Amino acid sequence: MKLVRMYTTEICPFCIRAKALLRQRGVAHIDEIRVDLDPSQRAHMMQITGRRTVPQIFIGETHVGGCDDLMALDQRGALMPMLAGS
């Protein structure tokens, strides 16, 4: 399974929802980067994604987007193949 990296904040309901979906799909570990604890990480997130909101989710090197983007990917049936590396 590919590495999942997610830029988050502690109280973000969309972050919690995205993490729950990923766990339901078998992701045992999420490399979570808390932008509320380290403002320089938010600046880095904005630089690499062009977005300010959290979560920002990467599967492997691919930027998936936010929670809604992750949910749409799952609904299309494309999340599991992406996690598997297909």
C-alpha positions in Angstrom: 0.0 0.0 0.0 1.3 3.4 -0.9 2.2 6.0 1.7 -0.6 8.4 2.6 0.5 11.9 3.8 -2.1 14.4 5.0 -1.8 18.0 6.1 -4.3 18.5 8.9 -5.4 20.4 12.0 -6.6 18.9 15.2 -10.2 20.1 15.1 -10.9 19.9 11.4 -14.0 17.8 10.8 -13.0 17.2 7.2 -9.6 15.9 8.3 -11.3 13.5 10.8 -13.7 12.3 8.0 -10.9 11.8 5.5 -8.8 9.8 8.0 -11.8 7.6 8.9 -12.4 6.8 5.2 -8.8 5.9 4.6 -8.8 3.6 7.7 -11.9 1.9 6.4 -10.1 1.3 3.1 -7.2 -0.4 5.0 -4.7 2.4 5.5 -3.0 1.5 8.7 -0.7 4.6 9.0 -1.2 8.1 7.8 1.8 10.4 7.8 0.0 13.4 9.4 1.5 16.9 9.2 -0.2 19.2 11.7 -0.2 22.7 10.2 -1.8 24.1 13.4 1.3 23.2 15.4 3.8 24.4 12.8 2.9 27.4 10.6 5.9 26.8 8.3 4.2 23.5 7.3 1.1 25.4 6.2 3.3 27.6 4.1 4.9 24.6 2.6 1.5 22.9 2.0 0.3 26.1 0.2 3.4 26.2 -1.9 3.1 22.6 -3.1 -0.7 22.4 -3.5 -1.8 26.0 -4.2 -4.5 25.5 -1.5 -4.8 26.9 2.0 -7.5 24.6 3.4 -7.0 21.3 5.2 -6.9 18.4 4.7 -4.6 18.2 1.8 -4.0 14.6 1.0 -1.2 12.8 -0.9 -1.2 9.2 -1.9 2.3 8.4 -2.8 3.5 11.4 -4.8 0.0 12.2 -6.1 -1.9 15.2 -4.6 -5.5 13.9 -4.3 -6.8 17.2 -2.9 -9.1 17.6 0.1 -11.8 15.5 1.8 -14.4 16.0 -0.9 -11.9 15.1 -3.6 -11.0 11.9 -1.6 -14.7 11.0 -1.2 -15.3 11.5 -5.0 -12.2 9.3 -5.8 -13.6 6.6 -3.6 -17.1 6.8 -5.1 -15.6 6.5 -8.6 -13.9 3.3 -7.5 -10.4 4.8 -8.0 -9.2 5.1 -4.4 -8.4 1.4 -3.8 -6.4 1.0 -7.0 -4.5 4.2 -6.2 -3.7 3.0 -2.7 -2.5 -0.3 -4.0 -0.3 1.4 -6.5 -2.2 0.3 -9.7 
